[in-house]
Amino acid sequence: MTDIVDELKWRGLFAQSTDEDALRKALADGPVTFYCGFDPTAPSLHVGHLVQVLTVRRLQLAGHRPLALVGGATGQIGDPRPTAERTLNDPETVAGWVARLRSQIEPFLAFEGPNAATMVNNLDWTAGLSAIEFLRDIGKHFRVNKMLTKDSIARRLESDEGISYTEFSYQLLQSMDFLELYRRYGCVLQQGGSDQWGNLTAGLDLIHRVEPGAEVHALATPLMTKADGTKFGKTESGAVWLDPEMTTPYAFYQFWLNVDDRDIPAYSRILSFKSRAELEQLEQLTAERPQARAAQRALAEELTTLVHGADQCAAVVAASRALFGQGELSDLDAATLGAALSEVPHARVAEPVAVVDLLVEAGLAPSKSAARRTVKEGGAYVNNVKVADADAVPGRAELLHGRWLVLRRGKKNLAAIEVAAG
């Protein structure tokens, strides 16, 4: 078996484990059956979930057997938030989200071969469980005073909001998942984020109580953070989702392309499958020529391909280049162009008007006189063609897909004009 522990440590994916030596031996002696859980509390995973999804993939590539759990039961409750009670979703909604999350996770794993992955749903062993059975068989093994020490629960108890018994019981449900997977599949390792450490160890404690002599382990990965102190995976427009209808492949690509230079070495090690030598070379390039954004481009292309496929990645790379004059805008399909232009400032007009007015309308010039200066100095472009006459009016034949004009001031300042249908 591959020594995966050292690899995880080098990549910054090893925050803590219950017994590192025992875990290292188990993985070396493998294959080990392990699981990671994802709760369907939204219709899509977001980029923060990639840490866990890709760590599951790494462990499978190292020869171990993954169980990817999408929680049809726990998704109806949700892990307690630090500040407020979750809004509960109806079972039908959660069931739909389970299917969507499964379809997002499955492409990352292999479901054939000696260490084939298995998708599991904790609703399978909770749906028929009565409240009395749950309290007698599971609840009796938990001590409330220990449960109260969990950070998210302690913070909620100190708040005016308090915490409901529903969210308080989440730890019991996740612990029961580990027990059931241990019994059904021989699962001996639970993997999750470091914010889940209390739940991970609670599952181990439950197994030790009801299955004496069982050797089970927990592995926590660090939570990804941003150097500027803001939350990873958040943009001005909200979370970056894996669903292309919620975050376009172009916006997904741009998110990684715009990663801060201070963050890119850590993000690349955590999320990329490139070798150590390749990543160290990219880190060196970033240090020597940060303006080239070599590491950001490499990570953006790799993750966009993994999540959305090679064809979509090629399309968004072509769009990114074309918008800045390094490709033909007319070669972009309507969906890709529209997605790309939705990420830049844009304005709507009923009819094409003079370039000088378009530059002002799009916010690329503060006034008509400033717009005329830009044109005179050779810095104004419409659809990547340099404008010589500030009073020229683009014809409808110039509209991309009968709808768009792409304006550029200089090399980097972009805007779009959407023209109403004629």
NORVENVEN-V631203 format. One record per pair of residues at least 24 apart in sequence whose C-alpha atoms are under 6 Angstrom apart, sorted by the first residue. I is the first residue (numbers start at 1). J is the second residue. D is the distance in whole Angstrom. If there is no record, write none. Layout:
i=<I:I>
j=<J:J>
d=<D:D>
This chain:
i=<1:2:11:11:13:14:15:15:15:16:17:17:18:31:31:32:33:33:33:34:34:34:34:34:35:35:35:35:36:36:37:37:38:39:39:39:40:40:40:41:43:44:44:45:45:46:46:46:47:47:48:57:64:65:65:66:67:67:67:68:69:69:69:70:71:71:72:72:72:73:73:80:82:171:175:175:178:179:188:189:189:189:190:191:191:191:192:193:193:194:194:194:250:250:253:253:256:257:257:257:325:344:345:346:346:346:347:348:348:348:349:350:350:353:354:354:354:355:355:355:356:362:379:379:380:380:381:381:382:382>
j=<28:62:269:270:221:221:220:221:222:220:218:219:218:63:64:64:65:66:187:66:187:188:189:190:66:67:68:190:68:191:69:70:70:70:71:75:75:97:98:75:97:101:243:241:242:240:241:242:233:240:233:109:115:115:117:117:117:118:119:119:119:120:121:121:121:122:121:122:123:122:123:167:152:199:202:203:203:207:216:216:217:218:218:218:219:220:220:220:221:220:221:222:316:340:300:304:300:296:297:300:384:415:415:415:416:417:417:417:418:419:419:419:420:393:391:392:393:390:391:392:390:415:409:410:408:409:407:408:406:407>
d=<6:5:5:5:5:5:5:5:5:5:5:5:6:6:5:5:5:6:5:5:5:6:4:6:6:4:6:5:6:5:5:6:5:6:5:5:5:6:6:6:5:6:6:6:6:6:4:5:6:6:6:6:6:5:6:5:6:5:6:5:6:5:6:5:5:5:6:6:5:6:5:5:5:6:6:4:6:6:4:6:5:6:5:6:5:6:5:5:5:5:6:5:5:6:5:6:5:5:6:6:5:6:5:5:4:6:5:6:5:6:5:6:5:5:5:5:4:5:6:6:5:6:5:5:6:5:6:5:6:5>
